[in-house]
Amino acid sequence: MTSGYQERITIEPGKRGGRPCIRGMRITVYDVLDWLAAGMSEAEILSEYPELVAEDIRACLAFAADREHQISILGPA
């Protein structure tokens, strides 16, 4: 299954310490995941950050799932 997050998640060495960001903005994948983990709904995030769209949030989740999958393939450290 192709999630397509690669089109939305960008990594630029000089921006936010090279952390994965959304569409070149300064909002990181971690920011979005942290907001969701804190209990913010997708609607609340989109209202608070109108520059984001629902597809951005799904891309963050897909990115995190892909990272988790890659880690599980590598096995325990």
N, CA, C and O atoms as a Tripos MOL2 file, in Angstrom:
@<TRIPOS>MOLECULE
protein
  308   307    77     0     0
PROTEIN
NO_CHARGES

@<TRIPOS>ATOM
      1 N           0.8410   -1.1780    0.0000 N.3       1 MET1
      2 CA          0.0000    0.0000    0.0000 C.3       1 MET1
      3 C           0.8900    1.2460    0.0000 C.2       1 MET1
      4 O           1.8240    1.3540    0.7940 O.2       1 MET1
      5 N           0.5930    2.1590   -0.8800 N.am      2 THR2
      6 CA          1.3540    3.4040   -0.9670 C.3       2 THR2
      7 C           0.5800    4.5020   -0.2570 C.2       2 THR2
      8 O          -0.5780    4.7600   -0.5850 O.2       2 THR2
      9 N           1.2090    5.1450    0.7050 N.am      3 SER3
     10 CA          0.5250    6.1600    1.4900 C.3       3 SER3
     11 C           0.6360    7.5430    0.8740 C.2       3 SER3
     12 O          -0.2190    8.3940    1.1190 O.2       3 SER3
     13 N           1.6690    7.7850    0.0820 N.am      4 GLY4
     14 CA          1.8380    9.0720   -0.5600 C.3       4 GLY4
     15 C           2.3330   10.1740    0.3560 C.2       4 GLY4
     16 O           2.3470   11.3410   -0.0350 O.2       4 GLY4
     17 N           2.7380    9.8250    1.5700 N.am      5 TYR5
     18 CA          3.2090   10.8740    2.4780 C.3       5 TYR5
     19 C           4.4750   11.5360    1.9530 C.2       5 TYR5
     20 O           4.7890   12.6630    2.3370 O.2       5 TYR5
     21 N           5.2050   10.8500    1.0810 N.am      6 GLN6
     22 CA          6.4640   11.3930    0.5670 C.3       6 GLN6
     23 C           6.2480   12.7310   -0.1400 C.2       6 GLN6
     24 O           7.1660   13.5490   -0.2020 O.2       6 GLN6
     25 N           5.0670   12.9610   -0.6630 N.am      7 GLU7
     26 CA          4.7770   14.2250   -1.3400 C.3       7 GLU7
     27 C           4.4970   15.3550   -0.3560 C.2       7 GLU7
     28 O           4.5570   16.5260   -0.7300 O.2       7 GLU7
     29 N           4.1930   15.0240    0.8900 N.am      8 ARG8
     30 CA          3.8250   16.0270    1.8770 C.3       8 ARG8
     31 C           4.8630   16.2320    2.9680 C.2       8 ARG8
     32 O           4.9590   17.3210    3.5350 O.2       8 ARG8
     33 N           5.6350   15.2070    3.2640 N.am      9 ILE9
     34 CA          6.6240   15.2830    4.3370 C.3       9 ILE9
     35 C           7.9830   15.5940    3.7210 C.2       9 ILE9
     36 O           8.4720   14.8650    2.8580 O.2       9 ILE9
     37 N           8.5810   16.6880    4.1800 N.am     10 THR10
     38 CA          9.8610   17.1260    3.6340 C.3      10 THR10
     39 C          10.9070   17.1710    4.7460 C.2      10 THR10
     40 O          10.5940   17.4060    5.9130 O.2      10 THR10
     41 N          12.1390   16.9420    4.3540 N.am     11 ILE11
     42 CA         13.2510   17.0340    5.2950 C.3      11 ILE11
     43 C          14.3010   17.9450    4.6720 C.2      11 ILE11
     44 O          14.8640   17.6470    3.6190 O.2      11 ILE11
     45 N          14.5500   19.0670    5.3540 N.am     12 GLU12
     46 CA         15.5380   20.0340    4.8940 C.3      12 GLU12
     47 C          16.5380   20.2410    6.0300 C.2      12 GLU12
     48 O          16.1450   20.6040    7.1390 O.2      12 GLU12
     49 N          17.8310   20.0120    5.7640 N.am     13 PRO13
     50 CA         18.8310   20.0890    6.8380 C.3      13 PRO13
     51 C          18.7960   21.3920    7.6310 C.2      13 PRO13
     52 O          19.0330   21.3600    8.8390 O.2      13 PRO13
     53 N          18.5160   22.5200    7.0200 N.am     14 GLY14
     54 CA         18.5540   23.8030    7.7210 C.3      14 GLY14
     55 C          17.2520   24.2050    8.3730 C.2      14 GLY14
     56 O          17.1780   25.2710    8.9850 O.2      14 GLY14
     57 N          16.2300   23.3880    8.2600 N.am     15 LYS15
     58 CA         14.9250   23.7490    8.8060 C.3      15 LYS15
     59 C          14.5470   22.8180    9.9420 C.2      15 LYS15
     60 O          14.5020   21.5990    9.7770 O.2      15 LYS15
     61 N          14.2740   23.4090   11.1000 N.am     16 ARG16
     62 CA         13.8620   22.6600   12.2990 C.3      16 ARG16
     63 C          14.8130   21.5170   12.6090 C.2      16 ARG16
     64 O          14.3930   20.4330   13.0140 O.2      16 ARG16
     65 N          16.0860   21.7720   12.4160 N.am     17 GLY17
     66 CA         17.1170   20.7870   12.7500 C.3      17 GLY17
     67 C          17.0710   19.5380   11.8880 C.2      17 GLY17
     68 O          17.5360   18.4780   12.3080 O.2      17 GLY17
     69 N          16.5170   19.6510   10.6900 N.am     18 GLY18
     70 CA         16.4470   18.5030    9.7950 C.3      18 GLY18
     71 C          15.3180   17.5400   10.1240 C.2      18 GLY18
     72 O          15.2530   16.4400    9.5750 O.2      18 GLY18
     73 N          14.4330   17.9510   11.0170 N.am     19 ARG19
     74 CA         13.2920   17.0930   11.3540 C.3      19 ARG19
     75 C          12.2970   17.0700   10.1980 C.2      19 ARG19
     76 O          12.2170   18.0300    9.4320 O.2      19 ARG19
     77 N          11.5460   15.9930   10.0670 N.am     20 PRO20
     78 CA         10.5210   15.9120    9.0130 C.3      20 PRO20
     79 C           9.4370   16.9670    9.2470 C.2      20 PRO20
     80 O           8.8510   17.0460   10.3270 O.2      20 PRO20
     81 N           9.1860   17.7670    8.2230 N.am     21 CYS21
     82 CA          8.1960   18.8420    8.2850 C.3      21 CYS21
     83 C           7.0930   18.5980    7.2590 C.2      21 CYS21
     84 O           7.2030   17.7340    6.3900 O.2      21 CYS21
     85 N           6.0440   19.3740    7.3850 N.am     22 ILE22
     86 CA          4.9200   19.2570    6.4680 C.3      22 ILE22
     87 C           5.0650   20.2870    5.3600 C.2      22 ILE22
     88 O           5.1050   21.4900    5.6160 O.2      22 ILE22
     89 N           5.1420   19.8080    4.1400 N.am     23 ARG23
     90 CA          5.1840   20.6360    2.9250 C.3      23 ARG23
     91 C           6.1270   21.8240    3.0290 C.2      23 ARG23
     92 O           5.8020   22.9200    2.5710 O.2      23 ARG23
     93 N           7.2880   21.6140    3.6280 N.am     24 GLY24
     94 CA          8.2930   22.6660    3.7030 C.3      24 GLY24
     95 C           8.0090   23.7320    4.7410 C.2      24 GLY24
     96 O           8.7870   24.6730    4.8910 O.2      24 GLY24
     97 N           6.9050   23.5980    5.4610 N.am     25 MET25
     98 CA          6.5950   24.5570    6.5200 C.3      25 MET25
     99 C           7.4600   24.2430    7.7410 C.2      25 MET25
    100 O           8.2570   23.3050    7.7310 O.2      25 MET25
    101 N           7.2900   25.0330    8.7730 N.am     26 ARG26
    102 CA          8.0510   24.8090    9.9950 C.3      26 ARG26
    103 C           7.2780   23.9470   10.9960 C.2      26 ARG26
    104 O           7.7010   23.8030   12.1430 O.2      26 ARG26
    105 N           6.1710   23.3840   10.5790 N.am     27 ILE27
    106 CA          5.3990   22.4680   11.4190 C.3      27 ILE27
    107 C           5.9380   21.0680   11.1740 C.2      27 ILE27
    108 O           5.9420   20.5830   10.0420 O.2      27 ILE27
    109 N           6.3960   20.4160   12.2520 N.am     28 THR28
    110 CA          6.9990   19.0960   12.1000 C.3      28 THR28
    111 C           5.9650   17.9820   12.2700 C.2      28 THR28
    112 O           4.8750   18.1840   12.8070 O.2      28 THR28
    113 N           6.3500   16.8130   11.7950 N.am     29 VAL29
    114 CA          5.5370   15.6180   12.0040 C.3      29 VAL29
    115 C           5.3570   15.4160   13.5050 C.2      29 VAL29
    116 O           4.2610   15.0970   13.9660 O.2      29 VAL29
    117 N           6.4280   15.6010   14.2620 N.am     30 TYR30
    118 CA          6.3540   15.4440   15.7130 C.3      30 TYR30
    119 C           5.3150   16.3810   16.3160 C.2      30 TYR30
    120 O           4.5570   15.9760   17.1970 O.2      30 TYR30
    121 N           5.2690   17.6350   15.8510 N.am     31 ASP31
    122 CA          4.2850   18.5850   16.3760 C.3      31 ASP31
    123 C           2.8760   18.0110   16.2370 C.2      31 ASP31
    124 O           2.1060   17.9920   17.1980 O.2      31 ASP31
    125 N           2.5520   17.5510   15.0450 N.am     32 VAL32
    126 CA          1.2080   17.0330   14.7770 C.3      32 VAL32
    127 C           0.9280   15.7930   15.6240 C.2      32 VAL32
    128 O          -0.1470   15.6740   16.2140 O.2      32 VAL32
    129 N           1.8830   14.8760   15.6870 N.am     33 LEU33
    130 CA          1.6860   13.6720   16.4930 C.3      33 LEU33
    131 C           1.5220   14.0200   17.9660 C.2      33 LEU33
    132 O           0.7160   13.4070   18.6650 O.2      33 LEU33
    133 N           2.2790   14.9970   18.4350 N.am     34 ASP34
    134 CA          2.1850   15.4220   19.8290 C.3      34 ASP34
    135 C           0.8100   16.0270   20.1180 C.2      34 ASP34
    136 O           0.2260   15.7600   21.1680 O.2      34 ASP34
    137 N           0.2930   16.8370   19.1970 N.am     35 TRP35
    138 CA         -1.0340   17.4150   19.3810 C.3      35 TRP35
    139 C          -2.1040   16.3330   19.4360 C.2      35 TRP35
    140 O          -3.0100   16.3880   20.2670 O.2      35 TRP35
    141 N          -1.9950   15.3490   18.5470 N.am     36 LEU36
    142 CA         -2.9560   14.2430   18.5490 C.3      36 LEU36
    143 C          -2.8520   13.4490   19.8530 C.2      36 LEU36
    144 O          -3.8670   13.0870   20.4480 O.2      36 LEU36
    145 N          -1.6250   13.1800   20.2920 N.am     37 ALA37
    146 CA         -1.4160   12.4210   21.5250 C.3      37 ALA37
    147 C          -1.9480   13.1820   22.7400 C.2      37 ALA37
    148 O          -2.3810   12.5720   23.7170 O.2      37 ALA37
    149 N          -1.9150   14.4910   22.6790 N.am     38 ALA38
    150 CA         -2.4120   15.3160   23.7800 C.3      38 ALA38
    151 C          -3.9340   15.3990   23.7890 C.2      38 ALA38
    152 O          -4.5250   15.9660   24.7080 O.2      38 ALA38
    153 N          -4.5620   14.8330   22.7670 N.am     39 GLY39
    154 CA         -6.0180   14.7960   22.7380 C.3      39 GLY39
    155 C          -6.6800   15.7740   21.7930 C.2      39 GLY39
    156 O          -7.9080   15.8300   21.7280 O.2      39 GLY39
    157 N          -5.8900   16.5520   21.0530 N.am     40 MET40
    158 CA         -6.5070   17.4520   20.0750 C.3      40 MET40
    159 C          -7.1260   16.6180   18.9570 C.2      40 MET40
    160 O          -6.5510   15.6230   18.5150 O.2      40 MET40
    161 N          -8.2830   17.0320   18.5160 N.am     41 SER41
    162 CA         -8.9170   16.3510   17.3890 C.3      41 SER41
    163 C          -8.3550   16.9160   16.0890 C.2      41 SER41
    164 O          -7.7290   17.9760   16.0710 O.2      41 SER41
    165 N          -8.5920   16.1900   15.0130 N.am     42 GLU42
    166 CA         -8.1630   16.6880   13.7040 C.3      42 GLU42
    167 C          -8.7970   18.0460   13.4310 C.2      42 GLU42
    168 O          -8.1330   18.9520   12.9290 O.2      42 GLU42
    169 N         -10.0680   18.1890   13.7560 N.am     43 ALA43
    170 CA        -10.7700   19.4610   13.5230 C.3      43 ALA43
    171 C         -10.1350   20.5970   14.3300 C.2      43 ALA43
    172 O          -9.9960   21.7110   13.8250 O.2      43 ALA43
    173 N          -9.7510   20.3220   15.5720 N.am     44 GLU44
    174 CA         -9.1090   21.3480   16.4010 C.3      44 GLU44
    175 C          -7.7670   21.7630   15.8160 C.2      44 GLU44
    176 O          -7.4430   22.9510   15.7850 O.2      44 GLU44
    177 N          -6.9880   20.7970   15.3530 N.am     45 ILE45
    178 CA         -5.6840   21.1060   14.7580 C.3      45 ILE45
    179 C          -5.8780   21.9610   13.5080 C.2      45 ILE45
    180 O          -5.1820   22.9580   13.3190 O.2      45 ILE45
    181 N          -6.8140   21.5730   12.6660 N.am     46 LEU46
    182 CA         -7.0430   22.3140   11.4250 C.3      46 LEU46
    183 C          -7.5690   23.7170   11.6980 C.2      46 LEU46
    184 O          -7.2800   24.6450   10.9420 O.2      46 LEU46
    185 N          -8.3310   23.8780   12.7610 N.am     47 SER47
    186 CA         -8.8370   25.2020   13.1300 C.3      47 SER47
    187 C          -7.7120   26.0800   13.6730 C.2      47 SER47
    188 O          -7.6250   27.2650   13.3510 O.2      47 SER47
    189 N          -6.8530   25.4830   14.5020 N.am     48 GLU48
    190 CA         -5.7440   26.2160   15.1230 C.3      48 GLU48
    191 C          -4.6320   26.5440   14.1190 C.2      48 GLU48
    192 O          -3.9570   27.5670   14.2380 O.2      48 GLU48
    193 N          -4.4550   25.6660   13.1360 N.am     49 TYR49
    194 CA         -3.3970   25.8230   12.1270 C.3      49 TYR49
    195 C          -4.0190   25.7330   10.7440 C.2      49 TYR49
    196 O          -3.9410   24.6880   10.0980 O.2      49 TYR49
    197 N          -4.6390   26.8180   10.2780 N.am     50 PRO50
    198 CA         -5.3760   26.7860    9.0070 C.3      50 PRO50
    199 C          -4.5030   26.5180    7.7810 C.2      50 PRO50
    200 O          -5.0200   26.2310    6.7010 O.2      50 PRO50
    201 N          -3.1890   26.6080    7.9430 N.am     51 GLU51
    202 CA         -2.3060   26.3050    6.8240 C.3      51 GLU51
    203 C          -2.2280   24.7970    6.5670 C.2      51 GLU51
    204 O          -1.7450   24.3670    5.5200 O.2      51 GLU51
    205 N          -2.7030   23.9990    7.5250 N.am     52 LEU52
    206 CA         -2.7280   22.5490    7.3740 C.3      52 LEU52
    207 C          -4.0520   22.0980    6.7660 C.2      52 LEU52
    208 O          -5.0720   22.7780    6.8800 O.2      52 LEU52
    209 N          -4.0120   20.9450    6.1230 N.am     53 VAL53
    210 CA         -5.2250   20.3020    5.6070 C.3      53 VAL53
    211 C          -5.2550   18.8790    6.1590 C.2      53 VAL53
    212 O          -4.2480   18.3760    6.6580 O.2      53 VAL53
    213 N          -6.3980   18.2470    6.0680 N.am     54 ALA54
    214 CA         -6.5670   16.9030    6.6210 C.3      54 ALA54
    215 C          -5.5410   15.9210    6.0680 C.2      54 ALA54
    216 O          -5.0750   15.0450    6.7970 O.2      54 ALA54
    217 N          -5.1860   16.0510    4.8050 N.am     55 GLU55
    218 CA         -4.2100   15.1560    4.1960 C.3      55 GLU55
    219 C          -2.8390   15.2740    4.8600 C.2      55 GLU55
    220 O          -2.0750   14.3090    4.8850 O.2      55 GLU55
    221 N          -2.5260   16.4530    5.3950 N.am     56 ASP56
    222 CA         -1.2610   16.6330    6.1040 C.3      56 ASP56
    223 C          -1.2330   15.7820    7.3680 C.2      56 ASP56
    224 O          -0.2210   15.1520    7.6780 O.2      56 ASP56
    225 N          -2.3380   15.7650    8.0890 N.am     57 ILE57
    226 CA         -2.4060   14.9750    9.3190 C.3      57 ILE57
    227 C          -2.3000   13.4930    8.9950 C.2      57 ILE57
    228 O          -1.5880   12.7580    9.6780 O.2      57 ILE57
    229 N          -2.9980   13.0530    7.9650 N.am     58 ARG58
    230 CA         -2.9030   11.6400    7.5610 C.3      58 ARG58
    231 C          -1.4950   11.2960    7.1050 C.2      58 ARG58
    232 O          -1.0190   10.1870    7.3500 O.2      58 ARG58
    233 N          -0.8200   12.2350    6.4440 N.am     59 ALA59
    234 CA          0.5560   11.9970    6.0060 C.3      59 ALA59
    235 C           1.4800   11.8280    7.2180 C.2      59 ALA59
    236 O           2.3890   10.9980    7.1900 O.2      59 ALA59
    237 N           1.2540   12.6060    8.2750 N.am     60 CYS60
    238 CA          2.0590   12.4630    9.4940 C.3      60 CYS60
    239 C           1.8580   11.0870   10.1150 C.2      60 CYS60
    240 O           2.8180   10.4500   10.5470 O.2      60 CYS60
    241 N           0.6230   10.6360   10.1600 N.am     61 LEU61
    242 CA          0.3350    9.3100   10.7100 C.3      61 LEU61
    243 C           0.9600    8.2180    9.8520 C.2      61 LEU61
    244 O           1.5160    7.2560   10.3800 O.2      61 LEU61
    245 N           0.8720    8.3610    8.5400 N.am     62 ALA62
    246 CA          1.4610    7.3640    7.6380 C.3      62 ALA62
    247 C           2.9780    7.3550    7.7690 C.2      62 ALA62
    248 O           3.5970    6.2910    7.7610 O.2      62 ALA62
    249 N           3.5790    8.5380    7.8900 N.am     63 PHE63
    250 CA          5.0240    8.6460    8.0770 C.3      63 PHE63
    251 C           5.4440    7.9250    9.3540 C.2      63 PHE63
    252 O           6.4040    7.1540    9.3490 O.2      63 PHE63
    253 N           4.7210    8.1790   10.4520 N.am     64 ALA64
    254 CA          5.0470    7.5460   11.7290 C.3      64 ALA64
    255 C           4.8650    6.0340   11.6480 C.2      64 ALA64
    256 O           5.6790    5.2840   12.1860 O.2      64 ALA64
    257 N           3.8140    5.5870   10.9880 N.am     65 ALA65
    258 CA          3.5850    4.1530   10.8420 C.3      65 ALA65
    259 C           4.6970    3.5120   10.0280 C.2      65 ALA65
    260 O           5.1520    2.4140   10.3480 O.2      65 ALA65
    261 N           5.1330    4.1920    8.9810 N.am     66 ASP66
    262 CA          6.2100    3.6620    8.1500 C.3      66 ASP66
    263 C           7.5090    3.5850    8.9420 C.2      66 ASP66
    264 O           8.2390    2.5990    8.8440 O.2      66 ASP66
    265 N           7.8000    4.6150    9.7220 N.am     67 ARG67
    266 CA          9.0060    4.6040   10.5630 C.3      67 ARG67
    267 C           8.9500    3.4510   11.5630 C.2      67 ARG67
    268 O           9.9440    2.7540   11.7680 O.2      67 ARG67
    269 N           7.7970    3.2530   12.1790 N.am     68 GLU68
    270 CA          7.6310    2.1620   13.1420 C.3      68 GLU68
    271 C           7.8280    0.8160   12.4590 C.2      68 GLU68
    272 O           8.4620   -0.0830   13.0100 O.2      68 GLU68
    273 N           7.2850    0.6860   11.2660 N.am     69 HIS69
    274 CA          7.4410   -0.5560   10.5140 C.3      69 HIS69
    275 C           8.9190   -0.8080   10.2040 C.2      69 HIS69
    276 O           9.3960   -1.9350   10.3330 O.2      69 HIS69
    277 N           9.6370    0.2300    9.7990 N.am     70 GLN70
    278 CA         11.0590    0.0820    9.4880 C.3      70 GLN70
    279 C          11.8460   -0.3350   10.7240 C.2      70 GLN70
    280 O          12.7540   -1.1620   10.6380 O.2      70 GLN70
    281 N          11.4970    0.2350   11.8680 N.am     71 ILE71
    282 CA         12.1840   -0.1250   13.1080 C.3      71 ILE71
    283 C          11.8960   -1.5790   13.4660 C.2      71 ILE71
    284 O          12.7980   -2.2980   13.8960 O.2      71 ILE71
    285 N          10.6550   -2.0190   13.2940 N.am     72 SER72
    286 CA         10.3070   -3.3940   13.6630 C.3      72 SER72
    287 C          10.9830   -4.4110   12.7390 C.2      72 SER72
    288 O          11.2600   -5.5390   13.1480 O.2      72 SER72
    289 N          11.2430   -4.0140   11.5050 N.am     73 ILE73
    290 CA         11.9470   -4.9030   10.5830 C.3      73 ILE73
    291 C          13.3970   -5.0930   11.0300 C.2      73 ILE73
    292 O          13.9520   -6.1840   10.9040 O.2      73 ILE73
    293 N          14.0030   -4.0310   11.5490 N.am     74 LEU74
    294 CA         15.3890   -4.0890   11.9840 C.3      74 LEU74
    295 C          15.5630   -4.9120   13.2540 C.2      74 LEU74
    296 O          16.6550   -5.4040   13.5360 O.2      74 LEU74
    297 N          14.4970   -5.0580   14.0130 N.am     75 GLY75
    298 CA         14.5580   -5.8300   15.2410 C.3      75 GLY75
    299 C          15.0700   -5.0270   16.4050 C.2      75 GLY75
    300 O          15.3570   -3.8390   16.2650 O.2      75 GLY75
    301 N          15.1890   -5.6720   17.5740 N.am     76 PRO76
    302 CA         15.6420   -4.9560   18.7680 C.3      76 PRO76
    303 C          17.0830   -4.4880   18.6410 C.2      76 PRO76
    304 O          17.9150   -5.1130   17.9840 O.2      76 PRO76
    305 N          17.3420   -3.3730   19.2900 N.am     77 ALA77
    306 CA         18.6990   -2.8000   19.2480 C.3      77 ALA77
    307 C          19.6620   -3.5830   20.0850 C.2      77 ALA77
    308 O          20.8400   -3.2350   20.1580 O.2      77 ALA77
@<TRIPOS>BOND
     1     1     2 1
     2     2     3 1
     3     3     4 2
     4     3     5 am
     5     5     6 1
     6     6     7 1
     7     7     8 2
     8     7     9 am
     9     9    10 1
    10    10    11 1
    11    11    12 2
    12    11    13 am
    13    13    14 1
    14    14    15 1
    15    15    16 2
    16    15    17 am
    17    17    18 1
    18    18    19 1
    19    19    20 2
    20    19    21 am
    21    21    22 1
    22    22    23 1
    23    23    24 2
    24    23    25 am
    25    25    26 1
    26    26    27 1
    27    27    28 2
    28    27    29 am
    29    29    30 1
    30    30    31 1
    31    31    32 2
    32    31    33 am
    33    33    34 1
    34    34    35 1
    35    35    36 2
    36    35    37 am
    37    37    38 1
    38    38    39 1
    39    39    40 2
    40    39    41 am
    41    41    42 1
    42    42    43 1
    43    43    44 2
    44    43    45 am
    45    45    46 1
    46    46    47 1
    47    47    48 2
    48    47    49 am
    49    49    50 1
    50    50    51 1
    51    51    52 2
    52    51    53 am
    53    53    54 1
    54    54    55 1
    55    55    56 2
    56    55    57 am
    57    57    58 1
    58    58    59 1
    59    59    60 2
    60    59    61 am
    61    61    62 1
    62    62    63 1
    63    63    64 2
    64    63    65 am
    65    65    66 1
    66    66    67 1
    67    67    68 2
    68    67    69 am
    69    69    70 1
    70    70    71 1
    71    71    72 2
    72    71    73 am
    73    73    74 1
    74    74    75 1
    75    75    76 2
    76    75    77 am
    77    77    78 1
    78    78    79 1
    79    79    80 2
    80    79    81 am
    81    81    82 1
    82    82    83 1
    83    83    84 2
    84    83    85 am
    85    85    86 1
    86    86    87 1
    87    87    88 2
    88    87    89 am
    89    89    90 1
    90    90    91 1
    91    91    92 2
    92    91    93 am
    93    93    94 1
    94    94    95 1
    95    95    96 2
    96    95    97 am
    97    97    98 1
    98    98    99 1
    99    99   100 2
   100    99   101 am
   101   101   102 1
   102   102   103 1
   103   103   104 2
   104   103   105 am
   105   105   106 1
   106   106   107 1
   107   107   108 2
   108   107   109 am
   109   109   110 1
   110   110   111 1
   111   111   112 2
   112   111   113 am
   113   113   114 1
   114   114   115 1
   115   115   116 2
   116   115   117 am
   117   117   118 1
   118   118   119 1
   119   119   120 2
   120   119   121 am
   121   121   122 1
   122   122   123 1
   123   123   124 2
   124   123   125 am
   125   125   126 1
   126   126   127 1
   127   127   128 2
   128   127   129 am
   129   129   130 1
   130   130   131 1
   131   131   132 2
   132   131   133 am
   133   133   134 1
   134   134   135 1
   135   135   136 2
   136   135   137 am
   137   137   138 1
   138   138   139 1
   139   139   140 2
   140   139   141 am
   141   141   142 1
   142   142   143 1
   143   143   144 2
   144   143   145 am
   145   145   146 1
   146   146   147 1
   147   147   148 2
   148   147   149 am
   149   149   150 1
   150   150   151 1
   151   151   152 2
   152   151   153 am
   153   153   154 1
   154   154   155 1
   155   155   156 2
   156   155   157 am
   157   157   158 1
   158   158   159 1
   159   159   160 2
   160   159   161 am
   161   161   162 1
   162   162   163 1
   163   163   164 2
   164   163   165 am
   165   165   166 1
   166   166   167 1
   167   167   168 2
   168   167   169 am
   169   169   170 1
   170   170   171 1
   171   171   172 2
   172   171   173 am
   173   173   174 1
   174   174   175 1
   175   175   176 2
   176   175   177 am
   177   177   178 1
   178   178   179 1
   179   179   180 2
   180   179   181 am
   181   181   182 1
   182   182   183 1
   183   183   184 2
   184   183   185 am
   185   185   186 1
   186   186   187 1
   187   187   188 2
   188   187   189 am
   189   189   190 1
   190   190   191 1
   191   191   192 2
   192   191   193 am
   193   193   194 1
   194   194   195 1
   195   195   196 2
   196   195   197 am
   197   197   198 1
   198   198   199 1
   199   199   200 2
   200   199   201 am
   201   201   202 1
   202   202   203 1
   203   203   204 2
   204   203   205 am
   205   205   206 1
   206   206   207 1
   207   207   208 2
   208   207   209 am
   209   209   210 1
   210   210   211 1
   211   211   212 2
   212   211   213 am
   213   213   214 1
   214   214   215 1
   215   215   216 2
   216   215   217 am
   217   217   218 1
   218   218   219 1
   219   219   220 2
   220   219   221 am
   221   221   222 1
   222   222   223 1
   223   223   224 2
   224   223   225 am
   225   225   226 1
   226   226   227 1
   227   227   228 2
   228   227   229 am
   229   229   230 1
   230   230   231 1
   231   231   232 2
   232   231   233 am
   233   233   234 1
   234   234   235 1
   235   235   236 2
   236   235   237 am
   237   237   238 1
   238   238   239 1
   239   239   240 2
   240   239   241 am
   241   241   242 1
   242   242   243 1
   243   243   244 2
   244   243   245 am
   245   245   246 1
   246   246   247 1
   247   247   248 2
   248   247   249 am
   249   249   250 1
   250   250   251 1
   251   251   252 2
   252   251   253 am
   253   253   254 1
   254   254   255 1
   255   255   256 2
   256   255   257 am
   257   257   258 1
   258   258   259 1
   259   259   260 2
   260   259   261 am
   261   261   262 1
   262   262   263 1
   263   263   264 2
   264   263   265 am
   265   265   266 1
   266   266   267 1
   267   267   268 2
   268   267   269 am
   269   269   270 1
   270   270   271 1
   271   271   272 2
   272   271   273 am
   273   273   274 1
   274   274   275 1
   275   275   276 2
   276   275   277 am
   277   277   278 1
   278   278   279 1
   279   279   280 2
   280   279   281 am
   281   281   282 1
   282   282   283 1
   283   283   284 2
   284   283   285 am
   285   285   286 1
   286   286   287 1
   287   287   288 2
   288   287   289 am
   289   289   290 1
   290   290   291 1
   291   291   292 2
   292   291   293 am
   293   293   294 1
   294   294   295 1
   295   295   296 2
   296   295   297 am
   297   297   298 1
   298   298   299 1
   299   299   300 2
   300   299   301 am
   301   301   302 1
   302   302   303 1
   303   303   304 2
   304   303   305 am
   305   305   306 1
   306   306   307 1
   307   307   308 2
@<TRIPOS>SUBSTRUCTURE
     1 MET1         2 RESIDUE 1 A MET
     2 THR2         6 RESIDUE 1 A THR
     3 SER3        10 RESIDUE 1 A SER
     4 GLY4        14 RESIDUE 1 A GLY
     5 TYR5        18 RESIDUE 1 A TYR
     6 GLN6        22 RESIDUE 1 A GLN
     7 GLU7        26 RESIDUE 1 A GLU
     8 ARG8        30 RESIDUE 1 A ARG
     9 ILE9        34 RESIDUE 1 A ILE
    10 THR10       38 RESIDUE 1 A THR
    11 ILE11       42 RESIDUE 1 A ILE
    12 GLU12       46 RESIDUE 1 A GLU
    13 PRO13       50 RESIDUE 1 A PRO
    14 GLY14       54 RESIDUE 1 A GLY
    15 LYS15       58 RESIDUE 1 A LYS
    16 ARG16       62 RESIDUE 1 A ARG
    17 GLY17       66 RESIDUE 1 A GLY
    18 GLY18       70 RESIDUE 1 A GLY
    19 ARG19       74 RESIDUE 1 A ARG
    20 PRO20       78 RESIDUE 1 A PRO
    21 CYS21       82 RESIDUE 1 A CYS
    22 ILE22       86 RESIDUE 1 A ILE
    23 ARG23       90 RESIDUE 1 A ARG
    24 GLY24       94 RESIDUE 1 A GLY
    25 MET25       98 RESIDUE 1 A MET
    26 ARG26      102 RESIDUE 1 A ARG
    27 ILE27      106 RESIDUE 1 A ILE
    28 THR28      110 RESIDUE 1 A THR
    29 VAL29      114 RESIDUE 1 A VAL
    30 TYR30      118 RESIDUE 1 A TYR
    31 ASP31      122 RESIDUE 1 A ASP
    32 VAL32      126 RESIDUE 1 A VAL
    33 LEU33      130 RESIDUE 1 A LEU
    34 ASP34      134 RESIDUE 1 A ASP
    35 TRP35      138 RESIDUE 1 A TRP
    36 LEU36      142 RESIDUE 1 A LEU
    37 ALA37      146 RESIDUE 1 A ALA
    38 ALA38      150 RESIDUE 1 A ALA
    39 GLY39      154 RESIDUE 1 A GLY
    40 MET40      158 RESIDUE 1 A MET
    41 SER41      162 RESIDUE 1 A SER
    42 GLU42      166 RESIDUE 1 A GLU
    43 ALA43      170 RESIDUE 1 A ALA
    44 GLU44      174 RESIDUE 1 A GLU
    45 ILE45      178 RESIDUE 1 A ILE
    46 LEU46      182 RESIDUE 1 A LEU
    47 SER47      186 RESIDUE 1 A SER
    48 GLU48      190 RESIDUE 1 A GLU
    49 TYR49      194 RESIDUE 1 A TYR
    50 PRO50      198 RESIDUE 1 A PRO
    51 GLU51      202 RESIDUE 1 A GLU
    52 LEU52      206 RESIDUE 1 A LEU
    53 VAL53      210 RESIDUE 1 A VAL
    54 ALA54      214 RESIDUE 1 A ALA
    55 GLU55      218 RESIDUE 1 A GLU
    56 ASP56      222 RESIDUE 1 A ASP
    57 ILE57      226 RESIDUE 1 A ILE
    58 ARG58      230 RESIDUE 1 A ARG
    59 ALA59      234 RESIDUE 1 A ALA
    60 CYS60      238 RESIDUE 1 A CYS
    61 LEU61      242 RESIDUE 1 A LEU
    62 ALA62      246 RESIDUE 1 A ALA
    63 PHE63      250 RESIDUE 1 A PHE
    64 ALA64      254 RESIDUE 1 A ALA
    65 ALA65      258 RESIDUE 1 A ALA
    66 ASP66      262 RESIDUE 1 A ASP
    67 ARG67      266 RESIDUE 1 A ARG
    68 GLU68      270 RESIDUE 1 A GLU
    69 HIS69      274 RESIDUE 1 A HIS
    70 GLN70      278 RESIDUE 1 A GLN
    71 ILE71      282 RESIDUE 1 A ILE
    72 SER72      286 RESIDUE 1 A SER
    73 ILE73      290 RESIDUE 1 A ILE
    74 LEU74      294 RESIDUE 1 A LEU
    75 GLY75      298 RESIDUE 1 A GLY
    76 PRO76      302 RESIDUE 1 A PRO
    77 ALA77      306 RESIDUE 1 A ALA
